[in-house]
Amino acid sequence: MQLKFYKKSTLLLGIVLAIDALCIALMIVFRQTWAEHKLIVIVAFVLFLFILSTVYSYYDLNADRNMIRKMVSNGDVAIANITGGSFVRFARDAKLKNHVYWQLDIDLYDDDMNKIEKKIVEKFSTHQTSIPHGYVYVTYDKNKPDDILIIPNVIISSIPEYQNLVREYEKQIKPKYLNVYYKDGLIIESYKDSIKAEKQYYKEFLEQVNETQKKS
Protein backbone atom coordinates (compact mmCIF):
# COMPACT_ATOMS: atom_id res chain seq x y z
CA MET A 1 0.00 0.00 0.00
CA GLN A 2 2.82 2.38 0.81
CA LEU A 3 4.21 2.04 -2.72
CA LYS A 4 0.79 3.04 -4.09
CA PHE A 5 0.88 6.13 -1.87
CA TYR A 6 4.41 6.85 -3.05
CA LYS A 7 3.46 6.56 -6.74
CA LYS A 8 0.37 8.75 -6.27
CA SER A 9 2.41 11.29 -4.33
CA THR A 10 5.08 11.36 -7.07
CA LEU A 11 2.38 11.81 -9.72
CA LEU A 12 0.77 14.62 -7.72
CA LEU A 13 4.16 16.33 -7.34
CA GLY A 14 4.70 16.07 -11.10
CA ILE A 15 1.30 17.64 -11.75
CA VAL A 16 2.03 20.47 -9.30
CA LEU A 17 5.40 21.19 -10.92
CA ALA A 18 3.85 21.10 -14.40
CA ILE A 19 1.13 23.55 -13.36
CA ASP A 20 3.76 25.82 -11.77
CA ALA A 21 5.82 25.80 -14.97
CA LEU A 22 2.74 26.46 -17.12
CA CYS A 23 1.67 29.38 -14.94
CA ILE A 24 5.14 30.91 -15.06
CA ALA A 25 5.24 30.52 -18.84
CA LEU A 26 1.81 32.16 -19.23
CA MET A 27 2.84 35.03 -16.98
CA ILE A 28 5.94 35.63 -19.09
CA VAL A 29 4.04 35.46 -22.39
CA PHE A 30 1.29 37.79 -21.20
CA ARG A 31 3.41 40.02 -18.97
CA GLN A 32 2.37 43.17 -20.83
CA THR A 33 -1.29 42.38 -20.19
CA TRP A 34 -0.99 42.21 -16.41
CA ALA A 35 1.83 44.73 -15.97
CA GLU A 36 -0.55 47.42 -14.68
CA HIS A 37 -1.80 45.08 -11.93
CA LYS A 38 1.44 43.28 -11.23
CA LEU A 39 1.13 43.38 -7.42
CA ILE A 40 -2.27 41.70 -7.45
CA VAL A 41 -1.20 39.14 -10.06
CA ILE A 42 2.04 38.26 -8.26
CA VAL A 43 0.30 37.91 -4.89
CA ALA A 44 -2.40 35.72 -6.48
CA PHE A 45 0.26 33.62 -8.20
CA VAL A 46 2.23 33.07 -4.98
CA LEU A 47 -0.98 32.20 -3.12
CA PHE A 48 -1.94 29.73 -5.86
CA LEU A 49 1.48 28.03 -5.65
CA PHE A 50 1.19 27.88 -1.87
CA ILE A 51 -2.20 26.16 -2.09
CA LEU A 52 -0.90 23.63 -4.62
CA SER A 53 2.16 22.79 -2.52
CA THR A 54 -0.01 22.52 0.61
CA VAL A 55 -2.33 20.04 -1.09
CA TYR A 56 0.65 17.95 -2.19
CA SER A 57 2.31 18.10 1.25
CA TYR A 58 -0.89 17.16 3.06
CA TYR A 59 -1.42 14.10 0.87
CA ASP A 60 2.21 13.00 1.03
CA LEU A 61 2.47 13.34 4.80
CA ASN A 62 -0.97 12.15 5.87
CA ALA A 63 -2.42 9.70 3.32
CA ASP A 64 -1.28 6.58 5.19
CA ARG A 65 -2.31 7.83 8.63
CA ASN A 66 -5.70 8.95 7.33
CA MET A 67 -6.28 5.47 5.91
CA ILE A 68 -5.27 3.87 9.22
CA ARG A 69 -7.69 6.09 11.15
CA LYS A 70 -10.50 5.35 8.68
CA MET A 71 -10.00 1.58 8.61
CA VAL A 72 -9.52 1.31 12.37
CA SER A 73 -12.75 3.27 12.93
CA ASN A 74 -14.51 0.84 10.55
CA GLY A 75 -13.22 -2.18 12.44
CA ASP A 76 -10.94 -3.32 9.60
CA VAL A 77 -8.18 -4.70 11.82
CA ALA A 78 -6.27 -7.98 11.85
CA ILE A 79 -3.17 -9.40 13.46
CA ALA A 80 -0.08 -10.31 11.44
CA ASN A 81 3.10 -12.22 12.18
CA ILE A 82 6.15 -10.68 10.52
CA THR A 83 8.38 -13.54 9.41
CA GLY A 84 10.94 -11.67 7.32
CA GLY A 85 11.89 -8.43 5.63
CA SER A 86 14.04 -7.11 2.80
CA PHE A 87 15.19 -3.61 1.87
CA VAL A 88 13.39 -1.92 -1.05
CA ARG A 89 14.55 1.68 -1.36
CA PHE A 90 15.10 5.07 0.27
CA ALA A 91 12.82 8.02 -0.47
CA ARG A 92 12.08 11.53 0.77
CA ASP A 93 8.76 13.01 1.79
CA ALA A 94 7.34 16.51 1.26
CA LYS A 95 9.45 17.82 4.15
CA LEU A 96 12.58 16.34 2.52
CA LYS A 97 12.82 13.86 5.40
CA ASN A 98 14.39 10.53 4.45
CA HIS A 99 12.47 7.28 4.86
CA VAL A 100 13.24 3.67 4.07
CA TYR A 101 10.89 1.17 2.45
CA TRP A 102 11.00 -2.48 3.52
CA GLN A 103 9.15 -5.43 2.03
CA LEU A 104 7.69 -7.58 4.79
CA ASP A 105 6.68 -11.23 4.69
CA ILE A 106 3.65 -11.67 6.94
CA ASP A 107 1.19 -14.32 8.03
CA LEU A 108 -2.09 -12.44 8.45
CA TYR A 109 -4.96 -13.85 10.53
CA ASP A 110 -8.47 -12.69 9.66
CA ASP A 111 -11.56 -12.65 11.91
CA ASP A 112 -12.04 -16.41 11.39
CA MET A 113 -8.41 -17.10 12.31
CA ASN A 114 -7.58 -18.12 8.75
CA LYS A 115 -3.88 -17.63 7.99
CA ILE A 116 -3.13 -15.64 4.82
CA GLU A 117 0.43 -15.29 3.56
CA LYS A 118 1.11 -11.79 2.20
CA LYS A 119 3.97 -9.56 1.11
CA ILE A 120 3.57 -5.89 1.93
CA VAL A 121 5.78 -2.82 1.59
CA GLU A 122 5.87 -0.44 4.54
CA LYS A 123 7.53 2.96 4.97
CA PHE A 124 9.79 3.31 8.01
CA SER A 125 12.05 5.78 9.74
CA THR A 126 15.69 5.54 8.66
CA HIS A 127 16.35 4.28 12.21
CA GLN A 128 14.81 0.99 11.05
CA THR A 129 17.93 -0.87 9.94
CA SER A 130 16.48 -4.39 10.18
CA ILE A 131 13.12 -6.10 10.55
CA PRO A 132 12.44 -8.12 13.72
CA HIS A 133 10.12 -11.11 13.76
CA GLY A 134 6.91 -10.90 15.76
CA TYR A 135 3.29 -9.83 15.80
CA VAL A 136 1.73 -6.47 14.93
CA TYR A 137 -1.77 -5.24 14.21
CA VAL A 138 -2.57 -4.17 10.67
CA THR A 139 -5.43 -2.73 8.67
CA TYR A 140 -7.25 -5.39 6.68
CA ASP A 141 -10.47 -5.49 4.65
CA LYS A 142 -11.18 -8.75 2.84
CA ASN A 143 -12.83 -6.74 0.06
CA LYS A 144 -9.63 -4.70 -0.35
CA PRO A 145 -6.93 -7.26 0.52
CA ASP A 146 -4.02 -5.01 -0.52
CA ASP A 147 -4.93 -2.11 1.79
CA ILE A 148 -2.62 -3.28 4.56
CA LEU A 149 -0.79 -0.84 6.84
CA ILE A 150 0.88 -1.45 10.20
CA ILE A 151 -1.01 0.12 13.11
CA PRO A 152 0.93 1.70 16.02
CA ASN A 153 0.27 -0.14 19.30
CA VAL A 154 -0.99 2.98 21.06
CA ILE A 155 -3.99 3.13 18.70
CA ILE A 156 -5.09 -0.42 19.45
CA SER A 157 -4.53 -0.12 23.19
CA SER A 158 -6.47 3.16 23.40
CA ILE A 159 -9.70 1.78 21.88
CA PRO A 160 -11.74 -0.27 24.40
CA GLU A 161 -13.84 -1.85 21.65
CA TYR A 162 -10.79 -3.73 20.38
CA GLN A 163 -9.93 -5.42 23.67
CA ASN A 164 -12.23 -8.38 22.99
CA LEU A 165 -10.56 -8.85 19.60
CA VAL A 166 -7.12 -8.66 21.22
CA ARG A 167 -8.08 -11.22 23.87
CA GLU A 168 -9.43 -13.57 21.20
CA TYR A 169 -6.23 -13.34 19.16
CA GLU A 170 -4.12 -13.87 22.28
CA LYS A 171 -6.17 -16.93 23.26
CA GLN A 172 -5.95 -18.50 19.80
CA ILE A 173 -2.44 -17.49 18.63
CA LYS A 174 -0.50 -16.43 21.77
CA PRO A 175 1.36 -13.70 19.86
CA LYS A 176 4.77 -12.33 20.74
CA TYR A 177 4.17 -8.63 20.13
CA LEU A 178 6.53 -6.09 18.65
CA ASN A 179 6.57 -2.46 19.74
CA VAL A 180 5.20 -0.24 16.96
CA TYR A 181 5.41 3.55 17.20
CA TYR A 182 6.32 6.73 15.33
CA LYS A 183 9.70 8.46 15.72
CA ASP A 184 10.66 10.43 12.62
CA GLY A 185 8.61 7.76 10.86
CA LEU A 186 7.34 4.29 11.70
CA ILE A 187 9.51 2.01 13.85
CA ILE A 188 8.98 -1.61 14.87
CA GLU A 189 11.23 -3.34 17.37
CA SER A 190 11.17 -5.97 20.09
CA TYR A 191 10.20 -4.79 23.55
CA LYS A 192 13.64 -5.85 24.76
CA ASP A 193 15.26 -3.44 22.28
CA SER A 194 12.74 -0.73 23.20
CA ILE A 195 13.62 -0.97 26.88
CA LYS A 196 17.34 -0.99 26.05
CA ALA A 197 16.95 2.13 23.87
CA GLU A 198 14.91 3.87 26.57
CA LYS A 199 17.56 3.12 29.21
CA GLN A 200 20.25 4.49 26.88
CA TYR A 201 18.20 7.63 26.29
CA TYR A 202 17.81 8.32 30.01
CA LYS A 203 21.49 7.55 30.62
CA GLU A 204 22.51 10.15 28.02
CA PHE A 205 19.93 12.58 29.40
CA LEU A 206 21.32 12.25 32.95
CA GLU A 207 24.88 12.69 31.66
CA GLN A 208 23.84 15.93 29.95
CA VAL A 209 22.16 17.14 33.15
CA ASN A 210 25.29 16.35 35.18
CA GLU A 211 27.50 18.17 32.68
CA THR A 212 25.25 21.21 32.83
CA GLN A 213 25.32 21.22 36.64
CA LYS A 214 29.13 20.97 36.66
CA LYS A 215 29.44 23.94 34.30
CA SER A 216 27.10 26.03 36.41
TAPEFEN-V966694 format. One record per pair of residues at least 12 apart in sequence whose C-alpha atoms are under 10 Angstrom apart, sorted by the first residue. I is the first residue (numbers start at 1). J is the second residue. Records with the same first field share a line. If there is no record, write none. Layout:
BEGIN
I=J  J
END
This chain:
BEGIN
1=64  120  121  122  123  146  147  148  149
2=63  64  101  102  120  121  122  123  147  148  149
3=101  120  121  122  123
4=121  147
5=59  60  61  62  63  64
6=60  63  91  92  93  123
8=59  60
9=56  57  58  59  60  61  63  93  94
10=56  60  93
11=56
12=52  53  55  56  57  59  60
13=52  53  55  56  57  60  94
14=56
15=52  56
16=49  52  53  55  56
17=49  52  53
19=49  52
20=45  48  49  52  53
23=45  48  49
24=45
27=41  42  45
53=94
54=94
56=94
57=93  94  95
58=94
59=94
60=92  93  94  95
61=93  94  95
64=123  148  149  150
65=149  150  151
67=139  147  148  149
68=138  139  140  147  148  149  150  151  152  155
69=139  151  155
70=139
71=138  139  140  141  147  148  149
72=138  139  140  151  155  156  159  162
73=159
74=139  141
75=139  140  141  161  162
76=110  111  138  139  140  141  142  147  148
77=109  110  111  137  138  139  140  141  148  149  150  151  156  162  165
78=108  109  110  111  113  136  137  138  139  140  141  148  150  151  165  166  169
79=106  107  108  109  110  111  113  115  135  136  137  138  139  140  150  151  165  166  169  170  173  175  177
80=105  106  107  108  109  110  115  116  117  118  134  135  136  137  138  139  140  150  175  177
81=104  105  106  107  108  109  115  117  133  134  135  136  137  138  175  176  177  178
82=104  105  106  107  108  118  119  131  132  133  134  135  136  178
83=104  105  106  107  131  132  133  134  135
84=102  103  104  105  106  119  130  131  132  133  134
85=102  103  104  105  106  119  120  121  130  131  132  133
86=101  102  103  104  105  121  130  131
87=100  101  102  103  104  121  129  130  131
88=100  101  102  103  104  121  122  123
89=101  102  103  123
90=102  123  124  125  126
91=123  126
97=125  126  184  185
98=124  125  126  184  185
99=123  124  125  126  127  128  184  185  186
100=122  123  124  125  126  127  128  129  185  186
101=121  122  123  124  125  126  128
102=120  121  122  123  124  128  129  130  131
103=119  120  121  122  123  131
104=118  119  120  121  122  131  133
105=117  118  119  120  121  133
106=118  119  120  133  134  135  136
107=119  135
108=135  136  137  138  140  148
109=137  138  140  169  173
110=140  141  142  169
111=140  142  165  168  169
113=168  169  172  173
118=145  146  148
119=146  148
120=146  147  148  149  150
121=148  149
122=148  149  150  186
123=149  150  185  186  187
124=182  183  184  185  186  187  188
125=182  183  184  185  186  187  188
126=183  184  185  186  187
127=183  184  185  186  187  188
128=185  186  187  188  189
129=187
130=188  189
131=187  188  189  190
132=178  188  189  190
133=176  177  178  188  189  190
134=175  176  177  178  179  188  189  190
135=173  174  175  176  177  178  179  180  190
136=150  151  152  153  175  176  177  178  179  180  188
137=149  150  151  152  153  155  156  166  177  178  180
138=150  151  152  153  156
139=151
150=180  181  186  187  188
151=180  181  186
152=178  179  180  181  182  186  187  188
153=177  178  179  180  181  182  188
154=179  180  181
155=180  181
176=190  191
177=189  190  191
178=190  191  192  193  194
179=191  192  193  194
180=194
END
